[in-house]
Amino acid sequence: MKKDSFAIAMSTYDEFIELVKDIYRLGALQGHLGWDQETIMPAKGAEVRGEILAWLAKERHSRITDSNLGQLLLKLESESGLDADQSANVREMRRVYDKSIKLPSEFVSNFAKVRSEALLGWQNARAESDFSAFEPQLQKLVDMTKQKIEYFGIVTTPYDVLLDEYEVGMTVADYDPLFAGLKEKLVPLLQKILQSQKLNPLPQLPSDLSFSIAAQTEFCEKVSANMGFDFEAGRMDASTHPFSAGLWPGDTRFTTRFDEKDPFSCLYAVMHETGHALYEQGLAREFSFTPRGQAVSLGVHESQSRLWENQIGRTEAFWKVANPWFRELFPDAPQWDAKTLNKIANTVSTGFIRVEADEVTYNLHVMLRYEIEKKLFNGELTVKELPNTWNKMFEEWFGETVPNDSQGCLQDVHWSMAAFGYFPTYTLGNLYAAQILESMSVDLGDIDQIIAEGDWSSLLQWLRPRIHHQGSVMTPAQLIESATGNQPSPDAFIRYIESKYGELYSLSPN
């Protein structure tokens, strides 16, 4: 490229990137108001908050679909002098632009308002365990989502359109065999473990013991800080459903929830959300407010949360470090050793709550939601039928009768946000995490030994350049292959789960 043409290209790129940064700054404002809405906003603020979020959505959409941005994209796509980071910004904005121009501005604004109202409706319905109270709002969300699918255009199935929003390129044709293969392995393993637990019952938390919220907060903050979370660049709060939000550089927030009878619920929610938050805190600052500076996908994001929650947190090595904190903050609890605490942390059960599920049953919880969403958007299920379908499937799959809606179809926040198609990314995260763990072990040696020593900085330092700093410079599959040396596959997860639980429960190999 001649020098003058290079200068023209860079001038075009500079103009493009300033427009892009403003779009992402608006997105950060939406995220901040969303966090506030789920944590500390007074109930009477919901109506006005909905109006503000609707306006922001409309404004952001108008900037994304501006014809000037489209022209700049065309110019930059014809240039050959862009580096990998610049090319990633152009590639990702092209994808966003092409989808956004298919949506009318008023639709985007109205959808944002409906989602905002639905969140409060879901919170109230969940508290009362009454699906019927949330049903009209969910129906509206489903109807609007179906309209969005029509706007985008159906190539294969309607549900595929939604799956692609959360993990680009993934379809029912990809997930169906993946889930079938996992189910084939996990169901027999689950039965073996449950039988083993009947013969050798695991220790239980005493039913008469209470774990104060103040002590749980201090305990979880100790763990989060030891993982590497920078509390001067973020904070921990409480919400109905735990979540993480990277708002803008220097401000990453996550939430948890508390059960005074079960500190493990809060602990592993915190480790999960801290994993997300570490990813956000590790994104390259020089690319802030650009696609290149964002996490590449939800599947990769979930790999970070599940890695810290399970492969690091649900280990005897972790409890060797955390046990002194546990004893100090919960002096009335039995004086369990690290091995016993780890067995409690890895109890396998057919419980109702996904976020509290063990590693063996977790993917089955995801599959249930996937199958329901697939039926809902491919025309095989109505919103009104959803609770009964959920309860029937849960009983067939888990052998348990769902006692109420809050422990059934109202337990997750996702549907109140119209985040249909999100759930399968949790399973992708589990698969990616196991693959990352294997590769990390090759480079660093015995991971359990590193965890037991109490200094986990080498684990984070391994993740930073390979995952976090990369942002969206590569596709998700390329990133996993680059970080691990292998294409994404369920094989590492199967090896991990069979080895770990085979040892924990003294199971005979297949």
Secondary structure, 3 states (H helix, E strand, C coil): CCHHHHHHHHHHHHHHHHHHHHHHHHHHHHHHHHHHHHHCCCHHHHHHHHHHHHHHHHHHHHHHCCHHHHHHHHHHHCCCCCCHHHHHHHHHHHHHHHHHCCCCHHHHHHHHHHHHHHHHHHHHHHHHCCHHHHHHHHHHHHHHHHHHHHHHCCCCCHHHHHHHHHCCCCCHHHHHHHHHHHHHHHHHHHHHHHHHHHHCCCCCCCCCCCCCHHHHHHHHHHHHHHHCCCCCCEEEEECCCCCEEEEECCEEEEEECCCCCCHHHHHHHHHHHHHHHHHHHHCCHHHCCCHHHCCCCHHHHHHHHHHHHHHHCCCHHHHHHHHHHHHHHCCCCCCCCHHHHHHHHCCCCCCCCHHHCCHHHHHHHHHHHHHHHHHHHCCCCCCCCHHHHHHHHHHHHHCCCCCCHHHCCCCCCHHHHCCCCCCHHHHHHHHHHHHHHHHHHHHHCCHHHHHHHCCCHHHHHHHHHHHHCCCCCCCHHHHHHHHHCCCCCCHHHHHHHHHHHHHHCCCCCC
